[in-house]
Amino acid sequence: MPQKLHIIGGGLAGSEAAWQAAERGIHVILYEMRPQKQTPAHVTGRLAELVCSNSLGSKLPDRPSGLLKQELLRLNSMLMKAAEQAAVPAGGALAVDREAFANYVEDAIMNHPRIQLVREEVTAIPDEPCIIATGPLTSTALAEQIAQLTGEEYLYFYDALTPLIEADSINMDIAFSANRWGRGESEEGDYINCPLNQEEYEAFVDALVNAERIELRDFEREDPKFFEGCLPVEQIAARGKDALAFGPMRPVGLKDPRTGKRPYAVLQLRQDNLAATLYNMVGFQTNLRWPEQKRVFRMIPGLENARFARLGQMHRNTFLNAPVLLRPTMQFHSRDDLFFAGQITGIEGYAGNIASGLVAGINAAMLLQDQPLWVLPNTTMIGALCHYVTHADPKTFQPMKANFDLVPKLDQNIKGRQERRRAYAERALQDLDAFLSTIGQPI
């Protein structure tokens, strides 16, 4: 009799996990509470319903999301095949017809002889082997169970992402490295500071408060602590012209080396990765539309040519402090037969969530069949994402999409951004093929 695996959540990660485990001989019970109990974001009861964009990102092989798709296809991802079947014209991106995509996935799940789909809410974590893939809108009852299991301090219910800036796009003729009052770990300064005089600051604030924002949905406005605990920078600015200068842009303890004086206001940028190639905008949670973020934030001196690796966003979310709680296999740290997958792990993006489901599904099957679990090379994009969410600094952990700053640097110094991207992608696929060959999997 085949081993049994419970999977909670029929989104992208849960559907992929179910397929991967079932294909390896495991009997899967997949639970999806919709349509009996809807979330505020979903429209249908279909499995793998896309609730935001219909784009899975770039399909160019030398882009992070494109590489991720190539890896998923080599690993026989059912959902990536569904996306290709449901693709619509979108230039260099892979976009899908939402209904066709969901129909493909649901048909594959419903017709698999080893998958049983149960349409009901799960309110307790099963004692048997299980994957939790409930996404950012985990039901209240199950979220309470997860909080009890993990410790409430390691479960977050709101997500506020500050923009990430590529370090080499910062104009260091204007910006300068320094810590407030010279305090910090390095003599040259742990922060990059972008100084503003009064005229520059007032022009920036005026543009910020008048910029176009993304409307929050009703369910994202339910808890007022959402805004007070993680207030968007544009809302702070709207409280008064000097609110930012006395808040996240306060200049105290800093001197502009060009003038020898304290600036009127300062934006601080904090290193965001070990390679120091990415810096985040300290205190700049925002709900501006993405084109507006680029326009307004480039008004800050030193950021006039900034390249954004990630733009800010604010929305309700449920995610674990994965570096404390998970292993790269997607296993819970203190229970071998409990796995997590999808956005709840801190992996962002449609393709990334599919990837986490693939890893969790394969490893749950391996565990049940007493086989070695997979840890993909962190030179691959899938391996790098799993490594990031389980090895990042727990104190500053934030969800992350696929990007080349997550993978180890290349051994050789390659000039030219496009050439480096191509080299990263080639190395990833070579290492993935070598990994599959080593474990006896067909390539």
VORO-383921 format. One record per residue (C-alpha): residue in one letter; x, y, z; residue number from 1. Coordinates in Angstrom, 1 decimal. Example, Ala and Ser with C-alpha at 12.3 -4.5 7.8 and 13.67 -1.06 7.14 Angstrom:
BEGIN
{'A', {12.3, -4.5, 7.8}, 1}
{'S', {13.7, -1.1, 7.1}, 2}
% end
This chain:
BEGIN
{'M', {0.0, 0.0, 0.0}, 1}
{'P', {1.5, 3.4, -0.9}, 2}
{'Q', {2.5, 5.8, 1.8}, 3}
{'K', {0.1, 8.7, 2.5}, 4}
{'L', {0.9, 12.4, 2.5}, 5}
{'H', {-1.5, 15.3, 3.5}, 6}
{'I', {-1.0, 18.6, 1.6}, 7}
{'I', {-2.9, 21.6, 2.9}, 8}
{'G', {-3.5, 24.3, 0.2}, 9}
{'G', {-4.3, 23.9, -3.5}, 10}
{'G', {-2.5, 26.9, -4.8}, 11}
{'L', {0.6, 26.9, -6.9}, 12}
{'A', {3.0, 25.3, -4.4}, 13}
{'G', {0.4, 22.8, -3.0}, 14}
{'S', {-0.6, 21.6, -6.5}, 15}
{'E', {3.0, 21.2, -7.6}, 16}
{'A', {3.9, 19.4, -4.4}, 17}
{'A', {0.9, 17.0, -4.8}, 18}
{'W', {1.9, 16.2, -8.4}, 19}
{'Q', {5.5, 15.5, -7.6}, 20}
{'A', {4.8, 13.3, -4.6}, 21}
{'A', {2.1, 11.4, -6.5}, 22}
{'E', {4.4, 10.8, -9.5}, 23}
{'R', {6.8, 9.1, -7.0}, 24}
{'G', {4.2, 6.6, -5.9}, 25}
{'I', {2.8, 8.5, -2.8}, 26}
{'H', {-0.9, 8.6, -2.1}, 27}
{'V', {-1.7, 12.3, -1.7}, 28}
{'I', {-4.7, 13.9, 0.1}, 29}
{'L', {-4.8, 17.5, -1.1}, 30}
{'Y', {-7.0, 19.8, 0.9}, 31}
{'E', {-8.4, 23.0, -0.6}, 32}
{'M', {-11.0, 25.0, 1.4}, 33}
{'R', {-12.3, 26.9, -1.6}, 34}
{'P', {-15.1, 27.2, -2.8}, 35}
{'Q', {-16.7, 26.1, 0.5}, 36}
{'K', {-14.7, 28.9, 2.3}, 37}
{'Q', {-13.4, 31.7, 0.1}, 38}
{'T', {-10.5, 34.0, 0.8}, 39}
{'P', {-11.0, 37.8, 0.2}, 40}
{'A', {-8.6, 37.7, -2.8}, 41}
{'H', {-9.7, 34.6, -4.8}, 42}
{'V', {-12.6, 34.7, -7.2}, 43}
{'T', {-13.1, 31.0, -8.1}, 44}
{'G', {-12.6, 27.7, -6.4}, 45}
{'R', {-10.1, 26.5, -8.9}, 46}
{'L', {-6.8, 25.0, -7.9}, 47}
{'A', {-3.8, 27.2, -8.7}, 48}
{'E', {-5.9, 30.3, -9.3}, 49}
{'L', {-3.7, 33.4, -10.0}, 50}
{'V', {-5.0, 36.2, -7.9}, 51}
{'C', {-2.7, 39.1, -9.0}, 52}
{'S', {-0.8, 39.3, -12.2}, 53}
{'N', {-1.2, 36.7, -15.0}, 54}
{'S', {2.6, 36.9, -15.7}, 55}
{'L', {5.1, 34.4, -14.4}, 56}
{'G', {7.9, 36.8, -15.2}, 57}
{'S', {10.6, 36.8, -17.8}, 58}
{'K', {11.1, 33.7, -19.9}, 59}
{'L', {14.5, 34.9, -21.2}, 60}
{'P', {17.1, 32.2, -20.2}, 61}
{'D', {19.6, 34.8, -18.8}, 62}
{'R', {17.2, 36.4, -16.4}, 63}
{'P', {16.6, 35.1, -12.9}, 64}
{'S', {13.0, 34.2, -13.5}, 65}
{'G', {13.8, 32.8, -16.9}, 66}
{'L', {16.5, 30.6, -15.4}, 67}
{'L', {14.1, 29.5, -12.7}, 68}
{'K', {11.6, 28.3, -15.4}, 69}
{'Q', {14.3, 26.4, -17.2}, 70}
{'E', {15.2, 24.6, -14.0}, 71}
{'L', {11.6, 23.8, -13.2}, 72}
{'L', {11.1, 22.3, -16.7}, 73}
{'R', {14.2, 20.1, -16.3}, 74}
{'L', {12.7, 18.9, -13.0}, 75}
{'N', {9.4, 18.0, -14.8}, 76}
{'S', {7.3, 20.7, -13.1}, 77}
{'M', {3.7, 20.1, -14.0}, 78}
{'L', {2.7, 23.7, -13.4}, 79}
{'M', {5.4, 25.1, -15.7}, 80}
{'K', {4.1, 22.8, -18.4}, 81}
{'A', {0.6, 24.1, -17.6}, 82}
{'A', {1.8, 27.7, -18.0}, 83}
{'E', {3.3, 26.9, -21.4}, 84}
{'Q', {0.1, 25.3, -22.5}, 85}
{'A', {-1.9, 28.3, -21.3}, 86}
{'A', {0.5, 31.0, -22.6}, 87}
{'V', {-0.6, 34.2, -24.2}, 88}
{'P', {1.5, 36.7, -26.1}, 89}
{'A', {3.6, 38.8, -23.7}, 90}
{'G', {6.9, 39.5, -25.4}, 91}
{'G', {9.8, 38.3, -23.3}, 92}
{'A', {7.5, 37.3, -20.4}, 93}
{'L', {5.5, 34.1, -19.8}, 94}
{'A', {1.9, 35.2, -19.2}, 95}
{'V', {-1.0, 32.9, -19.2}, 96}
{'D', {-4.7, 32.8, -19.7}, 97}
{'R', {-5.8, 32.5, -16.0}, 98}
{'E', {-8.7, 30.2, -16.6}, 99}
{'A', {-6.9, 27.9, -19.0}, 100}
{'F', {-4.0, 27.6, -16.6}, 101}
{'A', {-6.2, 26.8, -13.6}, 102}
{'N', {-8.2, 24.3, -15.7}, 103}
{'Y', {-5.1, 22.5, -16.8}, 104}
{'V', {-3.8, 22.2, -13.3}, 105}
{'E', {-7.1, 21.1, -11.8}, 106}
{'D', {-7.7, 18.5, -14.5}, 107}
{'A', {-4.2, 17.1, -14.0}, 108}
{'I', {-4.8, 16.9, -10.2}, 109}
{'M', {-8.3, 15.5, -10.5}, 110}
{'N', {-7.3, 12.8, -13.0}, 111}
{'H', {-4.2, 11.6, -11.2}, 112}
{'P', {-4.8, 8.1, -9.7}, 113}
{'R', {-2.9, 8.8, -6.5}, 114}
{'I', {-4.3, 12.2, -5.7}, 115}
{'Q', {-7.5, 12.6, -3.6}, 116}
{'L', {-8.8, 16.2, -3.6}, 117}
{'V', {-10.8, 17.1, -0.5}, 118}
{'R', {-12.7, 20.4, -0.5}, 119}
{'E', {-12.7, 21.4, 3.1}, 120}
{'E', {-10.9, 23.7, 5.5}, 121}
{'V', {-8.2, 22.2, 7.7}, 122}
{'T', {-8.1, 23.7, 11.1}, 123}
{'A', {-5.4, 21.6, 12.7}, 124}
{'I', {-2.0, 20.3, 11.6}, 125}
{'P', {-2.2, 16.6, 10.9}, 126}
{'D', {0.0, 14.3, 13.0}, 127}
{'E', {0.8, 12.3, 9.8}, 128}
{'P', {3.3, 13.4, 7.1}, 129}
{'C', {2.2, 16.8, 5.8}, 130}
{'I', {3.0, 19.8, 3.6}, 131}
{'I', {1.5, 23.1, 4.6}, 132}
{'A', {1.2, 25.3, 1.5}, 133}
{'T', {-1.6, 27.7, 2.5}, 134}
{'G', {-0.1, 30.9, 1.1}, 135}
{'P', {-0.4, 34.4, 2.3}, 136}
{'L', {-4.1, 34.2, 3.2}, 137}
{'T', {-3.9, 31.2, 5.5}, 138}
{'S', {-7.2, 30.8, 7.4}, 139}
{'T', {-7.4, 32.2, 10.9}, 140}
{'A', {-7.9, 28.8, 12.6}, 141}
{'L', {-4.9, 27.2, 10.9}, 142}
{'A', {-2.7, 30.3, 11.3}, 143}
{'E', {-3.3, 30.0, 15.1}, 144}
{'Q', {-2.2, 26.4, 15.0}, 145}
{'I', {0.9, 27.3, 13.1}, 146}
{'A', {1.6, 30.1, 15.6}, 147}
{'Q', {1.4, 27.6, 18.4}, 148}
{'L', {3.7, 25.2, 16.7}, 149}
{'T', {6.3, 27.7, 15.6}, 150}
{'G', {6.1, 30.3, 18.4}, 151}
{'E', {4.1, 33.5, 17.6}, 152}
{'E', {7.2, 35.6, 17.4}, 153}
{'Y', {8.2, 33.6, 14.3}, 154}
{'L', {5.0, 34.0, 12.4}, 155}
{'Y', {4.2, 37.3, 10.6}, 156}
{'F', {0.9, 38.4, 9.3}, 157}
{'Y', {1.8, 41.6, 7.3}, 158}
{'D', {4.4, 42.0, 4.7}, 159}
{'A', {6.1, 45.4, 4.1}, 160}
{'L', {8.9, 45.4, 1.6}, 161}
{'T', {11.2, 48.3, 1.1}, 162}
{'P', {12.8, 48.9, -2.3}, 163}
{'L', {16.1, 47.2, -3.0}, 164}
{'I', {18.7, 49.2, -5.0}, 165}
{'E', {21.7, 47.8, -6.9}, 166}
{'A', {24.8, 49.2, -5.3}, 167}
{'D', {26.7, 50.1, -8.4}, 168}
{'S', {23.8, 52.3, -9.5}, 169}
{'I', {24.2, 54.6, -6.5}, 170}
{'N', {26.1, 57.9, -7.3}, 171}
{'M', {28.8, 57.9, -4.7}, 172}
{'D', {29.9, 61.4, -5.8}, 173}
{'I', {26.9, 62.6, -3.9}, 174}
{'A', {26.1, 59.7, -1.5}, 175}
{'F', {28.5, 58.9, 1.3}, 176}
{'S', {29.2, 56.1, 3.7}, 177}
{'A', {28.8, 56.8, 7.4}, 178}
{'N', {27.1, 55.8, 10.6}, 179}
{'R', {25.3, 58.2, 12.9}, 180}
{'W', {27.9, 59.7, 15.3}, 181}
{'G', {30.5, 57.4, 13.8}, 182}
{'R', {29.0, 54.4, 15.6}, 183}
{'G', {29.2, 51.1, 13.7}, 184}
{'E', {31.2, 48.0, 12.9}, 185}
{'S', {33.3, 49.6, 10.1}, 186}
{'E', {35.3, 52.8, 10.1}, 187}
{'E', {34.1, 53.8, 6.7}, 188}
{'G', {30.5, 53.4, 7.7}, 189}
{'D', {27.9, 50.7, 7.4}, 190}
{'Y', {25.3, 52.9, 5.7}, 191}
{'I', {25.2, 54.7, 2.5}, 192}
{'N', {23.6, 58.1, 3.0}, 193}
{'C', {21.9, 60.2, 0.4}, 194}
{'P', {21.8, 63.9, 1.6}, 195}
{'L', {19.1, 66.4, 0.8}, 196}
{'N', {19.1, 70.2, 1.3}, 197}
{'Q', {15.8, 71.9, 2.2}, 198}
{'E', {14.8, 72.7, -1.3}, 199}
{'E', {15.5, 69.1, -2.5}, 200}
{'Y', {13.7, 67.6, 0.5}, 201}
{'E', {10.5, 69.8, 0.1}, 202}
{'A', {10.3, 68.9, -3.6}, 203}
{'F', {10.7, 65.2, -2.8}, 204}
{'V', {8.0, 65.4, -0.1}, 205}
{'D', {5.6, 67.2, -2.5}, 206}
{'A', {6.1, 64.6, -5.2}, 207}
{'L', {5.8, 61.7, -2.7}, 208}
{'V', {2.4, 62.8, -1.2}, 209}
{'N', {0.9, 63.5, -4.6}, 210}
{'A', {2.2, 60.3, -6.3}, 211}
{'E', {-0.3, 57.6, -7.4}, 212}
{'R', {-0.8, 54.8, -4.9}, 213}
{'I', {-2.1, 51.3, -5.1}, 214}
{'E', {-5.5, 51.0, -3.5}, 215}
{'L', {-5.6, 48.6, -0.6}, 216}
{'R', {-8.4, 46.0, -0.7}, 217}
{'D', {-10.9, 45.8, 2.2}, 218}
{'F', {-9.3, 42.7, 3.8}, 219}
{'E', {-5.9, 44.5, 3.9}, 220}
{'R', {-7.4, 47.4, 5.9}, 221}
{'E', {-9.0, 45.2, 8.6}, 222}
{'D', {-6.3, 45.8, 11.2}, 223}
{'P', {-5.3, 49.4, 11.9}, 224}
{'K', {-2.0, 48.1, 13.3}, 225}
{'F', {-1.0, 47.3, 9.8}, 226}
{'F', {-0.4, 51.0, 9.2}, 227}
{'E', {0.9, 52.1, 12.6}, 228}
{'G', {3.3, 49.2, 12.9}, 229}
{'C', {4.6, 49.5, 9.3}, 230}
{'L', {3.5, 52.9, 8.0}, 231}
{'P', {4.0, 53.6, 4.3}, 232}
{'V', {6.5, 56.4, 3.8}, 233}
{'E', {4.0, 58.5, 1.8}, 234}
{'Q', {1.5, 58.4, 4.7}, 235}
{'I', {4.2, 59.6, 7.1}, 236}
{'A', {5.0, 62.5, 4.7}, 237}
{'A', {1.3, 63.4, 4.5}, 238}
{'R', {1.3, 64.1, 8.3}, 239}
{'G', {3.4, 67.2, 7.8}, 240}
{'K', {6.2, 68.6, 5.7}, 241}
{'D', {8.9, 67.8, 8.2}, 242}
{'A', {7.5, 64.4, 9.4}, 243}
{'L', {10.0, 62.5, 7.3}, 244}
{'A', {12.9, 64.7, 8.4}, 245}
{'F', {12.0, 63.9, 12.0}, 246}
{'G', {11.3, 60.2, 11.1}, 247}
{'P', {13.1, 57.8, 8.7}, 248}
{'M', {15.0, 60.7, 7.0}, 249}
{'R', {16.3, 62.3, 10.2}, 250}
{'P', {19.8, 63.6, 9.6}, 251}
{'V', {21.1, 63.6, 13.2}, 252}
{'G', {24.6, 62.4, 13.8}, 253}
{'L', {25.6, 62.7, 10.1}, 254}
{'K', {27.7, 65.2, 8.2}, 255}
{'D', {27.8, 65.6, 4.4}, 256}
{'P', {31.5, 65.4, 3.5}, 257}
{'R', {30.9, 67.8, 0.6}, 258}
{'T', {29.8, 70.6, 3.0}, 259}
{'G', {31.0, 69.5, 6.4}, 260}
{'K', {27.5, 70.2, 7.7}, 261}
{'R', {24.5, 68.2, 8.7}, 262}
{'P', {22.1, 67.8, 5.8}, 263}
{'Y', {18.5, 68.9, 6.1}, 264}
{'A', {17.4, 65.3, 5.6}, 265}
{'V', {19.0, 62.0, 4.7}, 266}
{'L', {17.9, 58.8, 3.1}, 267}
{'Q', {19.9, 55.9, 4.6}, 268}
{'L', {20.6, 52.8, 2.5}, 269}
{'R', {21.4, 49.6, 4.4}, 270}
{'Q', {23.3, 46.6, 3.0}, 271}
{'D', {20.9, 43.8, 2.1}, 272}
{'N', {23.1, 40.9, 1.1}, 273}
{'L', {26.4, 39.4, 2.0}, 274}
{'A', {27.9, 40.4, -1.4}, 275}
{'A', {27.0, 44.1, -0.8}, 276}
{'T', {25.5, 44.3, -4.2}, 277}
{'L', {22.0, 45.3, -2.9}, 278}
{'Y', {21.0, 48.0, -0.5}, 279}
{'N', {17.5, 48.6, 1.0}, 280}
{'M', {15.9, 52.0, 1.6}, 281}
{'V', {15.7, 52.2, 5.4}, 282}
{'G', {12.2, 52.9, 6.6}, 283}
{'F', {10.8, 53.3, 3.1}, 284}
{'Q', {7.9, 50.9, 3.1}, 285}
{'T', {5.6, 52.1, 0.4}, 286}
{'N', {2.3, 51.5, -1.4}, 287}
{'L', {3.1, 53.7, -4.4}, 288}
{'R', {2.6, 52.3, -7.8}, 289}
{'W', {5.8, 50.8, -9.1}, 290}
{'P', {6.4, 53.4, -11.9}, 291}
{'E', {5.8, 56.2, -9.4}, 292}
{'Q', {8.3, 54.6, -7.0}, 293}
{'K', {11.0, 54.9, -9.7}, 294}
{'R', {10.1, 58.4, -10.6}, 295}
{'V', {9.8, 59.8, -7.1}, 296}
{'F', {12.7, 57.9, -5.5}, 297}
{'R', {15.1, 58.9, -8.2}, 298}
{'M', {14.5, 62.5, -7.1}, 299}
{'I', {16.7, 61.8, -4.1}, 300}
{'P', {20.3, 63.0, -4.7}, 301}
{'G', {22.5, 60.0, -5.4}, 302}
{'L', {19.7, 57.9, -6.7}, 303}
{'E', {19.1, 59.7, -10.0}, 304}
{'N', {20.2, 56.6, -11.9}, 305}
{'A', {19.2, 54.0, -9.4}, 306}
{'R', {18.4, 50.5, -10.6}, 307}
{'F', {15.8, 48.8, -8.5}, 308}
{'A', {16.3, 45.1, -7.9}, 309}
{'R', {12.9, 45.0, -6.1}, 310}
{'L', {10.3, 47.7, -5.6}, 311}
{'G', {8.4, 48.3, -2.4}, 312}
{'Q', {5.0, 46.8, -1.6}, 313}
{'M', {2.7, 46.4, 1.3}, 314}
{'H', {0.0, 43.8, 1.7}, 315}
{'R', {-1.4, 41.3, 4.1}, 316}
{'N', {0.7, 38.2, 4.2}, 317}
{'T', {1.4, 35.2, 6.4}, 318}
{'F', {4.9, 34.0, 6.4}, 319}
{'L', {7.3, 32.2, 8.7}, 320}
{'N', {10.7, 33.4, 9.9}, 321}
{'A', {12.1, 30.5, 7.8}, 322}
{'P', {15.8, 30.9, 8.8}, 323}
{'V', {14.8, 29.9, 12.4}, 324}
{'L', {12.2, 27.3, 11.5}, 325}
{'L', {13.0, 25.5, 8.2}, 326}
{'R', {15.8, 23.4, 6.6}, 327}
{'P', {16.8, 23.7, 2.9}, 328}
{'T', {14.7, 20.6, 2.3}, 329}
{'M', {11.7, 22.6, 3.3}, 330}
{'Q', {11.3, 20.5, 6.4}, 331}
{'F', {10.3, 22.0, 9.8}, 332}
{'H', {13.3, 22.1, 12.0}, 333}
{'S', {11.9, 19.9, 14.8}, 334}
{'R', {9.6, 17.6, 12.9}, 335}
{'D', {11.0, 15.6, 9.9}, 336}
{'D', {7.6, 14.7, 8.4}, 337}
{'L', {6.3, 18.3, 8.3}, 338}
{'F', {7.1, 20.4, 5.3}, 339}
{'F', {6.2, 24.0, 4.3}, 340}
{'A', {6.0, 25.3, 0.8}, 341}
{'G', {5.0, 28.4, -1.1}, 342}
{'Q', {4.7, 32.0, 0.0}, 343}
{'I', {4.4, 31.1, 3.6}, 344}
{'T', {8.1, 30.2, 3.5}, 345}
{'G', {9.2, 33.7, 2.4}, 346}
{'I', {9.7, 32.8, -1.3}, 347}
{'E', {8.0, 35.4, -3.5}, 348}
{'G', {6.8, 35.1, -7.1}, 349}
{'Y', {4.7, 32.6, -8.9}, 350}
{'A', {7.6, 30.5, -10.3}, 351}
{'G', {9.4, 30.6, -6.9}, 352}
{'N', {6.3, 29.3, -5.2}, 353}
{'I', {6.0, 26.5, -7.7}, 354}
{'A', {9.7, 25.7, -7.1}, 355}
{'S', {9.2, 25.5, -3.3}, 356}
{'G', {6.3, 23.1, -3.8}, 357}
{'L', {8.4, 21.0, -6.1}, 358}
{'V', {11.2, 20.7, -3.6}, 359}
{'A', {8.7, 20.0, -0.7}, 360}
{'G', {6.8, 17.4, -2.7}, 361}
{'I', {9.9, 15.5, -3.9}, 362}
{'N', {11.4, 15.5, -0.4}, 363}
{'A', {8.3, 14.4, 1.3}, 364}
{'A', {8.1, 11.5, -1.1}, 365}
{'M', {11.8, 10.7, -0.5}, 366}
{'L', {11.3, 10.7, 3.2}, 367}
{'L', {8.4, 8.4, 3.0}, 368}
{'Q', {10.4, 6.0, 0.8}, 369}
{'D', {13.5, 6.2, 3.0}, 370}
{'Q', {15.6, 7.8, 0.3}, 371}
{'P', {18.1, 10.7, 0.6}, 372}
{'L', {16.4, 14.1, 0.5}, 373}
{'W', {17.3, 16.7, -2.1}, 374}
{'V', {19.2, 19.9, -1.4}, 375}
{'L', {19.8, 21.4, -4.8}, 376}
{'P', {23.1, 23.3, -5.5}, 377}
{'N', {22.8, 26.9, -4.4}, 378}
{'T', {24.3, 27.9, -7.8}, 379}
{'T', {20.9, 27.0, -9.2}, 380}
{'M', {18.1, 29.5, -8.7}, 381}
{'I', {15.9, 26.9, -6.9}, 382}
{'G', {18.7, 25.9, -4.6}, 383}
{'A', {19.6, 29.6, -4.0}, 384}
{'L', {16.0, 30.5, -3.0}, 385}
{'C', {15.8, 27.5, -0.6}, 386}
{'H', {19.2, 28.4, 0.8}, 387}
{'Y', {18.3, 32.1, 1.2}, 388}
{'V', {15.0, 31.5, 3.2}, 389}
{'T', {16.8, 29.0, 5.5}, 390}
{'H', {20.1, 30.9, 6.0}, 391}
{'A', {19.2, 34.6, 6.0}, 392}
{'D', {19.6, 36.7, 9.1}, 393}
{'P', {16.5, 35.9, 11.2}, 394}
{'K', {16.5, 39.4, 12.6}, 395}
{'T', {16.1, 41.1, 9.2}, 396}
{'F', {14.5, 38.3, 7.2}, 397}
{'Q', {12.2, 39.4, 4.4}, 398}
{'P', {10.5, 37.5, 1.6}, 399}
{'M', {12.5, 37.4, -1.6}, 400}
{'K', {12.0, 36.7, -5.4}, 401}
{'A', {14.5, 35.0, -7.6}, 402}
{'N', {17.6, 37.2, -8.4}, 403}
{'F', {21.2, 36.6, -9.2}, 404}
{'D', {22.4, 38.2, -6.0}, 405}
{'L', {21.2, 35.1, -4.2}, 406}
{'V', {23.7, 32.8, -5.9}, 407}
{'P', {27.5, 32.6, -5.2}, 408}
{'K', {29.7, 34.8, -7.3}, 409}
{'L', {31.3, 33.5, -10.4}, 410}
{'D', {34.8, 32.2, -10.2}, 411}
{'Q', {36.0, 34.3, -13.1}, 412}
{'N', {35.6, 38.1, -13.5}, 413}
{'I', {33.2, 38.7, -16.4}, 414}
{'K', {32.7, 42.2, -17.6}, 415}
{'G', {29.3, 43.2, -19.0}, 416}
{'R', {26.0, 42.6, -17.2}, 417}
{'Q', {24.5, 40.5, -19.9}, 418}
{'E', {27.6, 38.3, -20.1}, 419}
{'R', {27.5, 37.8, -16.4}, 420}
{'R', {23.8, 36.8, -16.4}, 421}
{'R', {24.5, 34.3, -19.2}, 422}
{'A', {27.4, 32.8, -17.2}, 423}
{'Y', {25.2, 32.5, -14.1}, 424}
{'A', {22.5, 30.7, -16.1}, 425}
{'E', {24.9, 28.4, -17.8}, 426}
{'R', {26.6, 27.4, -14.5}, 427}
{'A', {23.2, 26.8, -12.9}, 428}
{'L', {22.0, 24.4, -15.6}, 429}
{'Q', {25.3, 22.6, -15.7}, 430}
{'D', {25.3, 22.1, -11.9}, 431}
{'L', {21.7, 21.0, -12.0}, 432}
{'D', {22.4, 18.4, -14.6}, 433}
{'A', {25.4, 17.2, -12.6}, 434}
{'F', {23.3, 16.9, -9.5}, 435}
{'L', {20.6, 14.9, -11.3}, 436}
{'S', {23.2, 12.7, -12.9}, 437}
{'T', {24.8, 12.0, -9.5}, 438}
{'I', {21.5, 10.9, -8.0}, 439}
{'G', {20.6, 8.8, -11.0}, 440}
{'Q', {17.7, 11.0, -12.3}, 441}
{'P', {17.1, 11.4, -16.0}, 442}
{'I', {18.2, 14.7, -17.5}, 443}
% end
